[in-house]
Amino acid sequence: MARKPGKGRSEGSRPKNGAASRKLEGLAQAVVEMARKKKDPEVLIPARVLSNVAFNEKTRHIEMGSAKQSRNFFNYGQAKRFMQTLLVGSKCKELVERGKTASIRQIYYMSKHSIKGTNEKTFDDQNESDPILEDLEVALDSLREELHVFADTRGNLGGPITLIDAGNTIDCTATGSAGYAVPSIVEPDVIQFKKCEARFILHVEKATIWRRFHEDGFWKEHQCIVSHGQGQPARGMRRLLRRMHDELKLPVFVLMDCDPWGYYIYSVIKHGSINLAYESRRMAVPDAKFIGVSAFDYERCEMSDDVKIELDQNDIKRCKQITEYPWFADRRAWQKEIQKLLQNGFKMEVEAMISKDLEYLTKEYVPAKLKDKKQWLD
């Protein structure tokens, strides 16, 4: 089920990634070869624009198209970004070769300097370097994490699973009140699954809701993993959900607020995001099921008027946009759900269920939802 854990290693280091190193070398060698042939050196970057994104009905996730943009050295408007691309690539190569990792902020500072003989800087701020890193990911067909670059840790989980994290054994049933903090880099060379007795994964939107489930012992009673992404889950959480689903064969159930943002977060977990379409095949969980909160639950659960939060114009506009997404447009159940939300004229948070009783959410609402497949949205 999982590879055997390796020896422990120091925090912030990881084994050398041979595949990533070869891809980075290939990029540099291609540029050198063009220069040797007295051609205009260029780097081809798949276009990260909405027009180059499509929904694959077969794989059920969002994919990048084939359109590419050329970034040339002898083009005045592209020369700086060409240089920045190779510069960031060289820093990633350095990380891979040294077996070290760095944050996206650290990559910015590693790459920033004044160009000799000028007042020009390689980067003026991080808003310039972050997109370059994303360009490298898609150009090399590599996750940022495979290039040894990480982002802030965001999201936690708890339940009957034991992980090997950077050589350290983590029993997620014994991680205290805060649970296991999911790191940015969760690839198999860093995290391995040693033991898992969970039957499914329940992913909730917020840390506060996760704590309710954790405190109420939901994972003990239902033999599951409960996780949260603190809003839209970071890449590390999404990638780990995908790995646990694929490698451990765990179904994924999603519990979100009954509002356009909750629907969208579920969409990102299930199909991927438009901005990161090039990573969807490694992060999206097409079989994930939405179990609530549903617009129909107000009547179904006999909720009081106190839980209503009036929809504003942005909510209404966002709802209409979501109904037009190809992955929602032909889903009759989802169209009914969103129309019901608009008809209600109000949204509800997951916390609304607690208005009935502190343990209603964990002891009655979610268990009932898990049993009644007719209430699931796919």
ABEGO torsion letter per residue (X at the ends): XBBBBBBBBBBGBBBBBAAAAAAAAAAAAAAAAAAAAGBBBBBBBBBBBAAABBBBAAAGBBBBBABBBBBBAABAAAAAAAAAAAAAAAAAAAAAAAGBBBBAAAAAAAABBBBBGBABBABABAAAAAAAAAAAAAAAGBBAAAAGBBBBBBEBBBEBBBBBBGGBBBBAAAAEAAEBBBBABABAAABBBABBABABBBBBABAAAAAAAAAAGAAAAAGBBBBBAGEBBBAAAAAAAAAAAAAAGBBBBBBBBBBAAAAAAAAAAAAEBAAAAAAAAAABBAABBBAOBBAAAAAAAGBBAAABBBBBAAAAAAAAAAAABAAAAABAAAAAAAAAAAAAGBBBBAAAAAAABAAAAAAAAAAAAAABAAABBX
